[in-house]
Structures are given as C-alpha cells and as structure tokens.
Amino acid sequence: MSPSAPPPATPAPDAEYAVALEVDPAVLATPEAPPCGEEADALQRVRAYLAASHATPMAFPTIAMEILELVRYPDVDLNELSRYIRVDGALAGGVLALANSAIYRAVRRIDTVKDAVARLGISEVARLAAAISMRSLYCADAGRANEAFQPAWQRLFLHAVTVARCASDLARHKLAATPGVEQTFMAGLLHDVGLSAVLRAVAELTFFSKLPRLEEPVLSRVLHRAHVEAGAELHRAWKLPPTLADVAIHHHGPVPEGANGPLIQLVRLVSARDLLRRAPTSHPRAAAEVVESARALGLPAARVKALASDLEVAEAWVATAFPA
C-alpha cells in the first residue's frame, strides 16, 4: 500500500497577501533603496528650496472644514447646509451636476441646491463639497512654471479624492474605528497634501533652470520622498486638527499607537493600495504598507484583494464628480 500523499502546504500569511496583491512575496520584505544619481540630486535641491521657505504655503480653503464640522451634528439644518453651498459657485455647480448624474439614476432634473442636497444626502454633499474646495490645493497656478506639470497635478488630485472616497466608505461600513465618515474623508484628502508643495517647488526650480526637467518615474519618486515633511509643515501652518496632521505625518509609517491609529492605518492601507495599482514604481514599499496596515486592522488577504474593487467604485464616483 503506497503511502498517502502529504497534505498541501498551507500558504504563509505573507504569501496569501502577495497573491491578493498580485506581487512577488519577496517585495514585501525588500527595503526601499536610498536615492541615487539624478533622483538624489533633485531631492537635495527640492528639500533645500522648501527649507528656505521659497515655496509660499497655499491658502487653506476653510469652507471645507466649516461644512464638515456642520454635518457632524445629527440635527443639521438642510437649509443651513444649502446656504453654505450656494455662496460658492463651484460648490453649487458640482452638487447640482452630481445630483443630476447617472450615478444617482436621476429621473427628474433638479435645479436647486436644496433639492440636490435632499437627493444626495447630507453626508454625500459634505464629502463632495470638501473635495471641490480642496481642488485648489492640487491645481497648477496660473504661472508658466506649473503649466508643464498639468498631468501630474491631475494625477495627485485624483489619487487624493479616490483615497478619501474609498476610505470614508470603508469607515461607514466599520472597517476601522475611525472618528467618522466625514473626518475620514478629510483625512484622505489631506494625507498627501505635501505632494502639492513639493510639485510646486519642482515646477519653480525647473522654470528658473535650477533643476533639470524630471521625467517619470524620477519625478514621482522625488515627490514621494519629500512629501511627508512638506505635508507636516503645511498642517502646522494651517493649524489643522491634530487628527488630520497625524495621518499626514505617519501614513508611511511606522504608525504610533493611540486613538488615531486606526484612522492612520485605514488611510495608509487605501493610499498604498491605490499607488500600487496606479504608479507602483513611485513607491516601492506600497505593497508592504498595504500588508502592514491590513495586519494592524485585522484584515485577511481576501479583504485586501477586495480593495481593488472598492477603489474602482470610488474612482467611478470621482470621475462622475470631476469629469475630465
């Protein structure tokens, strides 16, 4: 009688996550290589430029925080929220456009902000209004220095809003113990805001011939390496709530323990997963960060795999709200 075949080996946890992310398991244990050559030189110049305060901090669009603060209360007045939105043409137009879009299967056309708010729901309107308000932070200035980088500006904005949308949807379904849907959305919008400061610095240095034109993937790697400290500085200058600042400062880890830990891990998880599908060469540790945050949140590999679909749904919402 022939010996029975041995039972199949149980995949190691890292192997399961690697399969879910469609990456080589070795990637999860590979440290990020230090910058060298053109990348190291550009990084040194950009950091020196930012440290010298040449890059003026952008003005923070306070209406976004005002709207999100307003909707935190269960007895928020629909008329009051509508008044906030009507004072800004871009907000009003965006809310009306989304309310009349196919994504909400609109049958009757809506022509007033109040009716649009009623159709979309207060939380949905708050998130949309925050995203529209924040667009100014992720846009090229009118000056010629930024014109050549328009595709990069668009990419940064789409990443921020997609992460914000996906993370807040996951918070709604209690994937992590976050402060709430609206605050999670804001944390997602602002976690990578340092990228905008770094891109402005790159654009200005390039325009004044103090930096050679950076091509991909070098440009994305320089933005990635310098954006956390730039983002921390913006959060300090704007005096934003510590919860939001913690996400911006720690979303590339290690994540400190504490009340904000689950929120940081959730935004970190979604952001790294989005980078992995959009621009994996810009952040070599994206897959490892996904796994680290998934473990911290207690998520199995199957749930991590489902994140790809979650991001596609979020991206569809973004495409509807912000058509090219």
C-alpha positions in Angstrom: 0.0 0.0 0.0 1.5 3.2 -1.1 2.0 5.9 1.5 -0.7 8.6 1.4 0.3 11.9 -0.2 1.2 14.7 2.2 -1.4 17.3 2.7 -0.9 20.5 0.7 1.2 23.1 2.5 -0.7 26.0 4.0 0.5 29.2 2.4 2.3 31.6 4.7 0.3 34.7 5.6 2.7 36.9 3.5 2.2 34.6 0.6 -1.6 35.0 0.9 -1.3 38.7 0.9 1.1 38.6 -2.0 -1.3 36.6 -4.1 -4.1 39.0 -3.2 -2.0 42.0 -4.3 -0.5 40.1 -7.3 3.1 40.8 -6.3 6.1 38.6 -5.6 6.3 37.8 -1.9 9.9 39.0 -1.8 8.7 42.5 -2.5 7.0 42.6 0.9 10.4 42.1 2.7 12.5 44.3 0.4 13.6 47.7 1.9 13.3 50.8 -0.1 16.7 51.6 -1.8 18.2 55.0 -1.0 18.0 57.7 -3.7 21.0 58.0 -6.0 22.1 59.8 -9.1 19.5 62.2 -10.7 16.9 61.4 -8.1 19.3 62.1 -5.1 20.4 65.4 -6.7 16.9 66.6 -7.4 15.7 65.6 -3.9 18.5 67.6 -2.3 17.7 70.7 -4.3 13.9 70.4 -3.6 14.4 70.0 0.1 16.8 72.9 0.3 14.3 75.1 -1.6 11.4 74.1 0.7 13.6 74.6 3.8 14.5 78.1 2.6 10.7 78.9 2.5 10.7 79.8 -1.1 7.5 77.9 -1.7 4.8 80.0 -0.2 2.2 77.9 1.7 -1.1 77.8 -0.2 -4.2 79.3 1.5 -6.4 76.6 3.1 -10.0 76.5 1.8 -11.7 76.9 5.2 -15.2 76.3 3.8 -14.4 72.6 3.5 -13.8 72.4 7.3 -16.8 74.5 8.0 -19.1 72.2 6.0 -17.7 69.0 7.5 -18.0 70.5 11.0 -21.6 71.4 10.3 -22.6 67.9 9.2 -21.1 66.3 12.3 -24.3 67.1 14.2 -27.4 64.9 13.7 -29.8 67.8 13.7 -28.0 69.8 10.9 -30.5 72.0 9.1 -30.8 71.3 5.4 -31.4 75.0 4.7 -28.2 76.0 6.5 -26.1 73.5 4.6 -27.7 74.7 1.3 -26.8 78.3 2.2 -23.2 77.3 2.7 -23.0 75.7 -0.7 -24.9 78.5 -2.6 -22.3 81.1 -1.7 -19.7 79.3 -3.8 -20.4 78.9 -7.5 -18.1 75.9 -7.9 -19.7 74.1 -5.0 -23.2 74.7 -6.1 -22.4 73.6 -9.7 -20.7 70.5 -8.5 -23.5 69.5 -6.2 -26.1 70.0 -8.9 -24.1 68.1 -11.5 -23.7 65.1 -9.2 -27.3 65.1 -8.2 -28.4 65.0 -11.9 -25.8 62.4 -12.9 -26.4 58.8 -14.0 -24.7 57.5 -10.9 -27.8 58.6 -8.9 -30.2 57.3 -11.6 -31.8 60.7 -11.8 -35.3 60.7 -13.3 -36.4 64.3 -12.6 -33.9 67.1 -13.2 -33.0 69.1 -10.2 -32.4 72.8 -10.4 -31.9 74.0 -6.8 -29.2 73.3 -4.3 -31.7 72.4 -1.6 -33.3 69.7 -3.8 -29.8 68.5 -4.8 -28.8 68.2 -1.1 -32.0 66.3 -0.4 -31.4 63.8 -3.2 -27.7 63.2 -2.4 -27.9 63.2 1.3 -26.1 65.4 3.8 -23.0 63.2 4.2 -22.6 62.8 0.4 -22.9 66.6 -0.1 -20.4 67.3 2.6 -17.8 65.0 1.0 -18.3 66.4 -2.4 -18.1 70.0 -1.2 -14.9 69.2 0.7 -13.4 67.7 -2.5 -14.4 70.6 -4.6 -13.0 73.1 -2.1 -9.7 71.2 -1.9 -9.2 71.1 -5.6 -7.4 74.5 -5.4 -4.6 72.8 -3.4 -4.0 70.2 -6.1 -4.1 72.6 -9.1 -1.3 74.3 -11.1 -1.0 78.0 -10.5 -1.7 80.3 -13.4 2.0 81.0 -13.9 4.0 79.3 -16.6 6.2 77.5 -14.1 3.4 75.0 -13.4 1.9 74.6 -16.9 4.2 71.8 -18.0 3.2 69.7 -14.9 -0.5 69.7 -15.5 -0.8 65.9 -15.9 1.0 65.5 -12.6 -1.4 67.9 -10.8 -4.4 66.0 -12.1 -2.9 62.7 -11.0 -2.3 63.9 -7.5 -5.8 65.3 -7.1 -7.4 62.1 -8.4 -5.4 60.0 -6.0 -6.3 62.2 -3.0 -10.0 62.2 -3.8 -10.2 58.5 -4.6 -8.4 57.6 -1.4 -10.7 59.9 0.6 -13.8 58.4 -1.0 -12.8 54.8 -0.6 -11.5 55.2 3.0 -14.7 57.0 4.1 -16.9 54.4 2.5 -14.9 51.7 4.4 -15.3 53.7 7.6 -19.0 53.9 7.0 -19.0 50.1 7.0 -17.0 50.0 10.2 -13.9 48.5 8.7 -11.9 50.5 11.2 -12.7 52.5 14.3 -12.4 56.0 12.8 -13.8 59.3 14.1 -16.5 59.3 11.4 -17.1 59.2 7.7 -16.6 63.0 7.1 -13.4 63.2 9.1 -12.0 60.1 7.4 -12.8 61.7 4.1 -10.9 64.9 5.1 -8.0 62.8 6.3 -7.8 61.1 3.0 -8.0 64.4 1.1 -5.2 65.9 3.1 -2.9 62.9 3.8 -0.8 63.6 0.7 -1.2 67.4 0.5 2.6 67.7 0.9 2.8 66.4 -2.7 1.4 69.7 -3.9 4.0 71.7 -2.1 6.8 69.5 -3.5 5.4 69.7 -7.0 5.3 73.5 -6.8 8.9 73.5 -5.7 9.9 71.2 -8.6 8.0 73.4 -11.1 9.6 76.6 -9.9 13.1 75.2 -9.8 12.7 73.8 -13.3 11.2 77.0 -14.6 14.2 79.1 -13.3 16.7 76.5 -14.6 17.8 75.4 -11.2 16.7 71.8 -11.7 16.7 69.7 -14.9 13.3 68.6 -16.2 12.4 65.4 -14.3 10.8 62.6 -16.2 8.8 59.7 -14.8 9.4 57.7 -12.7 12.1 60.0 -11.2 9.5 62.8 -10.7 7.1 60.6 -8.8 9.9 59.2 -6.6 11.1 62.7 -5.7 7.6 63.8 -4.9 7.1 60.7 -2.8 10.4 61.0 -0.8 9.8 64.7 0.1 6.1 65.0 0.6 5.7 63.8 4.2 7.8 66.6 5.7 6.3 69.1 3.4 2.8 68.0 4.4 3.6 68.2 8.1 4.8 71.8 7.6 1.5 72.7 5.8 -0.6 71.2 8.5 1.4 73.2 11.1 1.0 76.4 9.1 -2.8 75.8 8.7 -3.2 74.8 12.3 -5.5 71.9 11.3 -6.8 69.4 13.8 -4.1 67.1 15.2 -6.0 64.1 14.0 -5.6 65.2 10.4 -2.0 66.1 10.9 -1.2 62.7 12.4 -2.5 61.0 9.3 -0.3 63.2 7.0 2.8 62.7 9.2 2.5 58.9 9.8 0.8 57.5 6.8 4.0 56.0 5.5 4.7 54.5 9.0 5.6 53.4 11.4 2.2 54.2 12.8 2.2 55.1 16.5 -0.3 53.5 18.9 -3.1 55.7 20.1 -6.6 56.9 19.4 -5.7 57.9 15.9 -4.0 54.6 15.0 -7.0 53.0 13.2 -7.6 56.1 11.1 -4.0 56.4 10.1 -3.9 52.7 9.2 -7.0 52.9 7.1 -5.9 55.8 5.1 -2.4 54.3 4.8 -3.9 51.0 3.6 -6.1 52.6 0.9 -3.5 55.0 -0.2 -0.8 52.4 -0.6 -3.2 50.1 -2.4 -4.2 52.9 -4.8 -0.5 53.7 -5.5 0.2 50.0 -6.1 -2.3 50.0 -9.0 -1.6 53.5 -10.3 2.1 54.0 -10.1 3.9 51.2 -8.3 7.4 52.5 -9.3 6.8 55.7 -7.4 6.6 54.0 -4.0 8.4 50.6 -3.9 7.1 49.9 -0.4 3.4 50.3 -1.3 2.7 46.6 -1.1 4.5 46.2 2.2 2.5 49.1 3.6 -0.8 47.5 2.5 0.1 44.3 4.3 1.3 46.1 7.5 -1.8 48.1 7.8 -4.0 45.2 6.9 -2.5 43.2 9.7 -2.9 46.1 12.1 -6.6 46.4 11.2 -7.1 42.6 11.4 -8.0 42.3 7.7 -7.5 38.9 5.9 -6.0 38.6 2.5 -9.4 38.2 0.9 -10.5 41.6 2.2 -7.3 43.1 0.9 -8.0 41.7 -2.5 -11.4 43.2 -2.4 -9.8 46.7 -2.0 -9.2 46.7 -5.8 -12.9 46.7 -6.4 -13.6 49.3 -3.6 -11.1 51.6 -5.3 -12.8 51.1 -8.7 -16.1 52.1 -7.2 -14.5 55.2 -5.6 -12.8 56.1 -8.8 -16.1 55.9 -10.7 -17.6 58.4 -8.2 -14.6 60.7 -8.7 -14.9 60.5 -12.4 -18.6 61.5 -12.2 -18.0 64.3 -9.7 -14.9 65.6 -11.6 -15.2 64.8 -15.3 -12.0 65.4 -17.3 
